Each structure stands twice: as C-alpha cells, then as structure tokens.
Amino acid sequence: MRQRLARPLAILLTVLVVGVLGYMVIEGWGFFDSLYMTVITVGTVGFREIHPLSRAGEAFTMFMILTGVAALGFALAQFIEFLLEGHVLGFLEGRRMEKRIASMSGHTIIAGAGRVGTVVARSLAEEGAEFVVVDIAADASEFASEQGWAFVLGDATEEGVLEEAGIAHAGSIVTALSADAENLFVTVTARSLNADIFIVARSSHETTEAKLVKAGANRTITPNVIGGRRMASMVLHPTVSDYLDIVTSGEGVEFRLQEVLLSAGSSFVGASLADSRIRERTGAQVVAVLHADGRVDANPSANTVLEVGERLVVLGTPDQVAVLADVACAL
C-alpha cells in the first residue's frame, strides 16, 4: 500500500520543483522567495505576491494554480483512501480473526513465531490441527496471514493476549519464545488461566527445564540438546535415525507414529492384543501401550489386556489410524 502513496507524492514534489525553477527563471527571484511563492500558489492560501509579477509570471502562476491544486488534491485523496482502507481492512480482518478463534475448541496456541514456532505451526498445519500463533512482530503477522494461519498480534506474556488467543478453551500451548524467562512467564500465565491445558515449553538450557516443570509445564524441550543427540545418532546409528525421521515426520511416506485413546464401549477394551487383531482389522501396528496410571509398555506382548483410558502408540498410514480410532473411540 505504501507504493500507492509514492506516485502522488512524486507528482506533488515535481510540481513544487517546477514552480521554484519557473519563478527563478521567469522572475529572477531567489530560491526561498520562489519556494514561498510556489507553496502559497499550490496551496491556494490567498496571500499576495511577495514581488510584482510580470505578464509571463502571471501566466505561470495561473498554470501553477491549476496543476498544483490538481496534484495536491490527488495526493490528499490517495492519502485519505490509504488511511481509511487500512483502517477498515484492519478492522474487518480483526473481527474475522476474533470469530475464527472463538469458534475453536481444544486448539493449540503457539507462543512465538520464530524458527521453532514456525516449524511447530507448519507441522500442525500438515496434520490439519487447529492452532493460533501469537507473536509481537508485525512481519510474523504478515507471514501467518500469507499461510492462512490464525494469528494474534501481541505479547504472549500478557494475559489479555492469551485470552484473545482463546486460552480458556484451548487444549494445549507451545511456548517457543527465544528467552527462557519469557517462556517461564508464559507457562505460569497459561496455567493460571487454564488449569487443564497441556503445556510444552522450550528452554535454551537444561537447567531451566526443572523450573519450567515447577511452573506448570507438562513437557519441556531443549532444542540444542535434542539436536546434538540426533546428530550423534545419525553418526552412530544412521539407519535407525533415518527410520525415526520417517515415522515421526512422515515426509515422503505414508507411515507415521500416532496415538489412539481407548474409550468405553470400544470392542478392544477387555481384550488382549492377540484377540483384538488390530493389525488384521485396521492395518496399523501397536508398538507401545501407555497405561492410564502412567506406565509405558514399550514392547507389549500379545497377552497384554487393553483397558479404558489407555493410549495405543501405533504405526500406520493416516487412513489406517483413522479406522483404528473409530473402533477405539466407539461408544
């Protein structure tokens, strides 16, 4: 929109330059007198001439009045249109975003649209999950708008901004700000606004992880530590590392690791893994069972009996997992 203002301003500046040069050449006036005469002529303020005008000067003044008024009017019209259009569009966009966020439930809030937050947003978008990005930078807002993401422009450490992002009815929040102190503050604020929200907090140092957990974070992530471990794994166990990339990112392949919750009424409840015949019925394979009491069975046997509230970690395509979820969540 700024480019739209450049043209009328350039035209107006050209008129002023022509006016100054015209009076200097035609009347022989100095620069300041010529500039003063040009400004009062273009502005049509009605002041008298500072020096008597020749016939040629009078003709030039009439020319300046016509062209100057047209240029000034065009510039003012473009400027007013710019202000009104930006205000109206901003208002309408804000109202649309408010309604969009208000319609969400159980969504994820991403505090910080930096390198880490952007990766989180893209991953959630690939999964079709609902989320709201919160960042204080205007360029982050423009990028989110281009991507079609829900966005709140503001400081994620402020309660009002988190409330605008729908913290009261959100299911989780990822605080991915660059400073540990900010992530700690967001964690405390989010927990105070929503006692049941699931919080994943980023830390820059391992020593901060314990503080984030005490503040209310359910999980903590230290990107540089995880990155170092992954690099070591790539060197020591490249095949295993490649396999983990496949089943966690899903890029280029259909198979992914996902989790499915067992609800009451499912035909799987009360049956063993062998009797459930999950792989035969859905095509997905159970690789772990997360029990309701927090225990993790990373290599469940065929005799493992499934119970309500347990989560199955399964490997399969999105379609296979969807079929499994339908049976597991049947009421």
N, C-alpha and C positions, 0 to 999 in steps of 0.2 A: 504494500500500500504506500510505502514511502516513495517509491518510484513515481507514483501518480502525482505527488507534490513537486517533484523535481522539475517537470516541464513548465507548469505555471510560474514557478519561482524563477526559472531561467528566462522566460519571456518578460517578466516584470523587471528583472535585472538588465536585460537587453534594452528595454525602453529607457531605463534610467541612464544607462551608458550613452545611448544615442542622444538623449536630451542634454546631458552635460557637454558632450562633444559639439552638439549643434549650437548651443549658446556660446561656447568658447570660440567657435569658428565664425559664426554669423555676427555676433555682437562684440566679440573680442573681450569677453569677461574673463575673470579669473575662475579657477576651479571651484572654490567654495561658493561664489555667487551663482555660478552655473548650476551647481548641485542644488542649492537652495531654491532657485527658480524652477528647476525640474521637479523637485519634490512637491512644492505648493501647486504646480500646474497639474501634475498627475493626481495629486490628492484632492484637487478642486476645492481648496480651503478658502479661496476668495481673497487672499492677500494681494495687495497691489504689487506691481513690478518694482524691483529694487532699483532698476535703472530704466530710463525711457527706451522703448523698443523701436527699432527700425521697421519699415514695412515688411522686410524679409523676416525679421524677428517675430512680428505679429502673426504672420502666416505659419511660421514654425511652431509658435505657441498653440495655435488652433489645432495643428496636426498633433502636437503632444497631448492636448486635452482629449482628443478623440481616441488616439491609440493608448494613452495612459489609462483612461477610465476603463476601456475595454480590457486591458491587461490586468489592472487592479481588480476589476470585477470578476474576471475569470479566476484569478488566484484566490480571492476570498471564497468564491463558490466552491472551488476544489477543496479548500481547507475545511470549510464547514461540512461539506459532504464527507470528507475524511473522518472528522470528529464524530459526526452523527452515525456514520456507517460502522465505525469501530465500536462505538458505544452500544448501538443496537445489536450488532452481531455478537459482541461480547456478552451482552445481557441474555440474548436468546440461547447462546451456547451454554452459558452458566445454568440457565433454567433447565435446559435439556439434560445436562450432566447431572444436575441435582435429582431429576426424576429417574434417570438411569440408575444412579447409585441407590436411591430409595427403593427401587424395585428389586434390588439384590438381597439375598439372604444366604448366609453361610459362605460368603465370598472371602477372598484373601486380600489383605491390604499390604502393599509393598511400600515400605518407608524408605525412600531413596532410589533415584533413577540413575545411579552411576553405573559403573561397569558390572558390578554384581547384581544390582537391582534390575538392570535391563535384561540380563541373562535369565533371571527368575521370571520376569514378565513374559519373555519370549517362550520359555518352557511351558508356562501356564497357558499361554495363548495356543500353543500347539496341541495341548490336551483339551482345549475347549472349556477351560475353567474360567469362572467369573473372578475378576480381580480389579482393584483400584490402585493406581500408582499415585504416590504422594511425594512431591518434591518442591523445593522452594525456587528452583531455577526456571526462568521463562522458556529457555531453549529446550528444557526437558518436557515442558508442557506442549510445545510445538511438535516435538518428536512423537510424543504419545498420541497427539491428535492425528498425526500422519499414519500411525499404526492402527488407529481405531480403538485405542485403549481408553478406559475410564480413567480420569485424572483429576486430582485436586491440587491446585497450586497453593502451596503454603508450607509452613514449618511443621514437620511431623512430630516435633517435641511438644507442640501446643495441643491442649485438649480439644479446642474448638475445631482444629483442622482434622484431627482423628474422628471427631464426631461427624464432620462433614463427609468423611470417607466411609461412614456407616459402621463405625466400630461397635456400636451397640448390637447390630445384627450380623456381624462378621464372624466367620468360623475360624479364621487364622490371620496372623500378621507376620510378615517377614520384615525385620528391621535391618536394612542393609546400608546404613549410613557409614561414612568414612571414619568417623571418630567413635571410639568406644564409649566415651561419656554420653554422646548423643544416643547411641543405641541403648545404653543403660537407662537413660531418661525415658525413651520411648517405651521400653519394656515396662517400667514402673507405671507409666501413664496408661498404657494399654490394659494392663492387668487391673488397674483401679476402675477403668471404665467398663470392662467386660471380664468378669471373674472366670468365665468358661472358655475364653478364647485361647487358641493354641498359638504359642509364640515361638518363632525361630529367630534367633538373634545372631548377628555377625559380630565377631570380635577380631581385633588385629593382633592380640597377644593371648597366649594360652592362660596367662594369669588372670585375664578378665573373665574367662568362662565361668568360674565359680561365682563371681559377683553377679553375672547375668542370670544364672540359675537362682540365686538367692532373691534377685529382684522379681522373679516370676517367669523367666524363660523356660519353656519346655525342652527346647533343644538349642544348642549353640554350635556355631560353625566358625572355624578359623581358616579362611581360605588359603593362607600361605602354608599352613601346616598340612592341610589336605593336599594342596598342590605338590608339596615336597614328597609326601608319601606316595602319591600317584606316579610321580616321576621315578622314584626308586622302584616302584612296582613294574613300571614299563621296562626298566633296565633288567631287573631280576627275573620277572615273570611276564614277558611281553604277550604271550598267548592268553594268559589269564586276564591281563589288563585289557586286551582287545575285546575279550568276551564280556567283561564288565561294562565296557563302553557300549557294546551292542545292546545288552539287556537293560541298561539304565537310561540311555539316551534315546534309543530306538531310531537313530538316524540311519537311513538306508535299508532298514529291515523292519519287519512287522512285529517281531517278538519283543516283549517288554516285561519287566518285573513290575507287578502291581499287587495291591492288596484288596481283599474282599472280606467284608464283615458278615458273620453268620448271625442271622436274626431268628427269632422264634417263629416256628411254622415251617422252616426250611426242612426239606427231606434229608439234608445232610446231618442235622442235629441228632445226636444219639447214635449215629452210625460210625463205623470205623472208616479209615481212608480206603481200605480194601473194598468194603461193602458199598461205599459211596460211588465208586467207579467214576471219579471226577474226570480223569483223563479220557476215558472211553466216552463219557456223555458230553463233554464240552471241548475236549482237545487241549485244555490248559493243564499244566502240571504243577502240583503243590510242592514247593521247595522248603517251606517253613510254616510253622504254626505259632502264632502269638496268642498265648492263653490270656484269659481275662484277668488273671492275677498278676500279669506282668512277665511270667516265664516265657522264654523263647525256645521252642523246639526246632533247632536249625536243620535237623535231619530226621523228620518224623517217620516212624515205622508204619507199616501197613495196618498195624493193630491200634494206632492212635485213634481214640474216640473223639469226635468233634462235638463241641458244646456251644450253647448260645453265648454270644459276646466275643467269641474268638475271632481272630483275623487270620485269613489264609494268605500267605505270600505266594503268588503263583506266577508262572512264566507262560506267556501265551500271546496271541495276537489280540488286538482290541476287540474283535468280534468274539473270540473265544472267551475272553474275560467278561464280556457283556453277558454272554449266555450263562456263565458261571454265577455272575452277580444276580441275575434274575432268579436263579434257583436258590442261592444262598440267602437272598433277602425276601423270599416268598413268605407271605403272612397267612 
